[in-house]
Amino acid sequence: MNWKNQVVLITGGTGSFGKKFTRTLLDEKQPKKIIIFSRDELKQHEMQVGGYNHPSLRYFIGDIRDRERLVRAMHGVDIVVHAAALKQVPACEYNPMEAIKTNIMGTANVVEAALDAGVKKVMTISTDKAVSPANLYGATKLAAEKLTVQSNAYAAGTATRYSCVRYGNVVGSRGSVVPLFLKQREKGTVTITDDRMTRFWLSLDQGVKFVIDCIEQMEGGEVFVPKIPSTKVIDLAKAIVPNAEVNIIGIRPGEKLHEDLISDDEARHSVELETMYVIQPAEASWFGYSWKDKGKTLPEGFTYTSDNNSEWLDIEGIKEFVAPFEELFKQGKLEG
């Protein structure tokens, strides 16, 4: 795939993922144009004055709740990366209709506007919380995945294809527990909801590169899941705050002990490749089925969860993951 003649639009382009994705495309792929679509003019201004002022960059103020604005922004666009979302679990629980309007209705607007504008590829960024969701955020992202994948039914006979990427916690991203632990280090006490808790982890750079790789390979209808390590949250705390006093505060509403990336039901129509799993469409017959010839099927009863993972980060491995954020935190540049 030649990125140099592609026009790319990123919803939520001023977020942690959007900025890293933009920087990686500029440095490595040099697309013809990158459109940052987001609703916050201040963040767009800060992004521009912060070094994101390349001649190929364009900034669109708009909300994914506004379908007409999306249609206008997608004019002439080849690839849409849909990263805009309300993602803070407590905020979504407290403001349920806002989460539904942005994460579900907003995604519906994105996929419909892309079809109307003749966009070739749409990649929605999802989360492990969409699997067997225990909170509203996860439920809205599950709905967003379904909307994205099933929209391929409308795309038959057109050039537009829709897929999703689903992965776990991004180390140091906005909302990550890493900035919290770094702040708590000053007092020597860290708060953990449950010392049995495990999570999937990957770096922002890994997430961005995985999305780029999946965009290049997607046929439409797939949910791509990377093979990534798990970590115990208690080990994460010990890696950041050695000899810390650990305060167990109890699991919060909507929080799981362990996260899932592939359920046993999804495993029946998934294939395993060297670096990822590909969840093929469950019942549709349009695209995305040639993956069965590229990978191996999964055994009956297979699940991919953060506690049954075969790859784990120990405390030393976690320290390597966290090290880049130490200096950012000291400089006051790490987003909480």
N, C-alpha and C positions, 0 to 999 in steps of 0.2 A: 504494500500500500504506500503510495506516494503522498506524504502529508503536505508537500510544498504547494500543491494546488488545491488544498482543502480550506474551507471556511468553517471554523469551529466556534460554537456558542456554548458557554458554561453558565448554567443557572447557579446562583449562589456563588458566583465567581470570586467574591471578596472573602470567602471563608478560608479556613486552614487548607482544606483540600484544593479549592479553586486556585489559590495563589501558588501553591506548589505545582499543581498541574500546569498552570500557565507558564511558570518559570521553566519547567521541564520541556514543554513544547517549544518555547522560544529558543532554548539552548540546544536541543537535540533534534527537533523535527522541522522547525521553521515553516509553519503553515502560512498560507497566504494572508489569512486574517484570523484573529481571535477576538470574540465578542464577550465581554464580561457583562452578564445580565444579573442585576441585583437591585434591591429596593432601598439601600442605604447610601445616600449621596456622600456622607462623611467617610465611610469606609472606601468608597470609590476614590475620593479625593486623596485619602491617606495612601491608598495603593499606588496611585499615579505619582505622587511626590516621593513615595518610598522606593522608586526605581522601576516601577512597572509603567514605563512611558514609551515603549517600543513603537515604532511607526505602524506595525501591523495590529496594534491593540486598539479596540474600540470599547467604549463604555456606554451601556444602556441602563438608564434608570427604569425599573419596572418590577412588578410583582407577579409571580407565577399564578396568582389568583386572577389576573387580568388576561384573559385569553386573547383579546384583540391586540394588546401590546406584545404578546408573545409572537403572534402571527407576523406583526410588523418587524420584530427583531430577528425572526428566522428567515426573512426574505434573502434568498441567495445562500443560505447556510447548508453545508454538507453533513456536518456532524454535530449533534447536541449531546453534551454531557450534563445530565440532570443531577446536580448535587444540592440544590436548594431544599431546605427542610427545617422545621422546628424539631430539634433533637434532644433538648433537655428533658429527661424523663419527668421530674417534678413539675416543670412548667406545663408539659403536655397534660399531666393529670389534673392540674388546677385549671387549665384553659382548654378543655376537651374540644370545643367547637373550633377554636383557632387551629389546633393541631389537625383536625379533620379538613378544614378549609385549605390549609397550606399543603399538607402531606398527601392528602387523597385528591381533593378537588384540583389542587395545583398541579399534581402529576397528570390528572386527566386533561387539563388544559395543555400541558407540555406535549403529551402524545398526540392530541388532536391537532394542535397548531403545527406540529412537525409534519403530520400527514398532509395538511392543507398547503404547507409551504414546500412540499417536495423534498424534505430532508432525507438523506440517504440512511444515516445511522443514528439511533438514539440509545444512549447507554445511561441507565438509571443506577445511581449509587445507593445500595441498600446496606443492611446491617444484620448481624447475628440475632438481634432482638426481634427480627421479623419471623423467626422460627419458633413455633409454639409460644406466641407472645404472652407475656405476663403483665404487660402494661399497655397503655394507650399508644405510646410512641411506637412500640413494636407492632401493634395492631394496624396502625396507619401505614407503616412501612411494608407490612405484609400486603395490605390493599394496594399500595403503590406498585409493588412487584407484580401483582396479578394484573393490574391495569396495564402495565408496561408489556408484559409477556403476551397477554391476550389481544393486545392491540395489533399484533401481527395478523389477526384474522381480518381486520379492516384493510390491511396493507396489501393483500393479495392483488396482484395485477399492477402494483406500483413499485417504486424503487425503495420505499421506506422499510427499514427493519428495526426491530426493538429488542434489546437485551438488558440484562441486569448484572451488576457485580455485587456480591454480598461478602463482606468480611467483618472482622472483629474490631476490638478497640484499637484506635490509632494512638500510639505513644506521643504524648505531648500536645495533641490537638486540643482545640477549644472544647472544654468540658471534660478533658482527661483528668484522672486522679493524680497524675504526676505533678502538675503545678500545686495541687493541694498538699501533697506530701512534702514538697520542697518548702512550702510556707510553714508547715507544721514542724519542720526540722529545727527551726529557730527556737522552738519551745521544748523540743526533745520528746514530745508526745504525739503519736499519730492515732487517728480514729479509723477504725475498720468496722464495717457492719457485721461481718462474720468471718472468723479465721479459717473456715473451710472453703471460702470462696475461690473460684478459679475463673480466669478470663483468657480469651484468645488475644494475642498481641501482634502488631506489625507496625513498622515505621511508616511515616507519611510518605517517604520516598518509595518504599516498597508498594504501598497502596496505589500511588500514582502510576508507577511503572506497570503494575498489574492491570490497571484500567486501560492504559495505552495498548498493552499487548492484547487484551481482550477485544478492544475496538477493532484492531487489525484482523482478528480471527473470527469475529462474530458472524453468524449467518442469520440470526433472528430467532428469538424464542428461548434462548439459553439463560440460565442463571449461573454465572461463573463464581466459583468458590476457591480461593487460594489455599494451599497447604501452609499453615502458619503455626508457630509454637504457642503453647499455653504457658501460663504462669500462675502461681498461687499469689493472691493479693497480699498475703502476709509476707511472702518473700520479696515482693515489690517494695513493701514498706521497709523491710530490713535492709534492702539494698540502698534505699535513699536515705534512711535514718537509722544507721547502725546503733545498736544498744538502746533503741527507742523504747519508751514505755508505750505499750499498745493498749488503747482503750476500745473495747468491743462495745459498740453502741446498738447493735441489733439490726437485723435486715430491714430495709425500708420497703414501704408499699410499692409493689410493681417490680421489685428487684429479685433476681434469681441467684441461687447459689452457683450455678454453672450455666454457661451459655451454649446454644446449639448453632451449628452452621449447616448441618444437613440432618433432617429427620429421617426416621426409618421409612416413612411413606415416600419421601422424595428419593431415597436411595434406590428404590426399585426402578426408577427411570433416570438414573445418573450413571456417569462413567468416570473412571479414575484415570488421570494422566500423570505425568511425572511431577508436575509442580502444582496441579490443581484438580478439582473435580468440576464436572460440567453437568448441571441438572437440566435434562432435556424437557421439552414441553410434555405435560402429563397426558393430555387427551387430544391435542390438536394435530393436524396432519400437514401443516404448512411448511415450516422450515426447522432447522436445528436438530435433525435426526441423524445426520451423517457422522456425528460425534461417536456414535456407537461403533463405528469402524476405526476410530482413532485411539480409543482407550479400552479399558477392561471394565466389565460390569462389576457391581459391588455385591458382596455376599448378602444373603437374606438376613434381615435384622440389623444391618449396618447403620450406625449413627455416627456423626462427627460432632462431638461435644468437647467442651474445654476440659472436662475431667477424664475423658477416655482417650485423649490425644496421645499419639506415640512420640510426639516431639515436645520437649519441655525446656524452658529457660530456668537455669539455676540462678543463684544470687549473683554470681560473677557475670553470667550472660545478661542478666537484667541490667547490671551496672553499665555494660557496653551500650545497651539500648538507650539508657537514660543519659549517658555522658554528654551528648550534644546539647541537651536541654539545661544542663547545669550552668553553662556560661550565659545562655539566653536568659535564664532566671536571674542571674546576678546583674545582668544589664537591664532588667525590667522589661524584656521583650517577649517573654513567654506568656502566651494568652491563657488565662484560666478559664 
